[in-house]
Amino acid sequence: MKKTGLLLGGGLKYDYSRFQFGLRADYYLDFKKFSKIAEWAQESNRFAGEISVKTFTINLTVGYKLK
């Protein structure tokens, strides 16, 4: 299955002495399905719903400088 989309991301990095701390977040926007996979409805709107594609990641990094 071929996917077409856009990856948006950003983050922060902080240096403290020989240590590094970072936080990064990414969001994947899928163009092919454009956020909606399926939709269903019943006679009453109480049980209606949809399945959507929303992919994101959050990363925490810790590093140590050797030199």
C-alpha positions in Angstrom: 0.0 0.0 0.0 1.5 3.3 -1.1 1.1 6.2 1.2 1.3 9.9 0.3 1.5 12.5 3.0 3.3 15.3 4.8 5.4 14.9 8.0 5.4 18.0 10.1 7.6 18.2 13.2 9.6 20.3 15.5 11.5 20.2 18.8 13.7 21.7 21.4 17.2 20.8 22.5 18.9 22.0 25.7 22.6 21.7 26.5 23.6 21.4 30.2 27.3 20.9 30.8 28.0 17.5 29.0 24.4 16.5 28.9 21.8 17.2 26.2 18.0 17.0 26.7 15.5 17.2 23.9 11.8 17.0 23.1 10.5 16.5 19.6 6.9 16.1 18.2 5.9 15.0 14.7 2.5 14.8 13.0 1.8 12.8 9.8 -0.9 14.2 7.5 -2.1 11.4 5.1 -3.2 12.9 1.8 -4.6 9.7 0.3 -7.3 9.1 2.9 -7.3 12.7 4.1 -8.1 11.8 7.7 -11.2 9.7 7.2 -11.2 5.9 6.7 -14.8 4.8 7.4 -18.1 6.3 8.4 -21.2 4.6 9.6 -24.7 5.6 10.7 -27.6 4.0 12.4 -31.3 5.0 12.5 -30.6 7.2 15.4 -27.5 9.5 15.4 -26.6 8.2 18.9 -24.7 5.3 17.4 -23.2 7.1 14.4 -19.4 7.5 14.1 -16.3 7.5 12.0 -12.8 6.1 12.0 -10.0 8.6 11.1 -6.2 8.6 10.7 -4.4 10.8 13.1 -0.7 9.8 13.6 1.6 11.7 15.9 4.7 11.0 17.9 6.4 12.6 20.9 10.0 11.8 21.6 12.1 12.6 24.6 15.9 12.4 24.1 18.8 12.3 26.6 22.4 12.5 25.5 25.9 12.7 26.9 28.9 14.3 25.2 32.0 12.1 25.1 34.5 14.8 24.1 
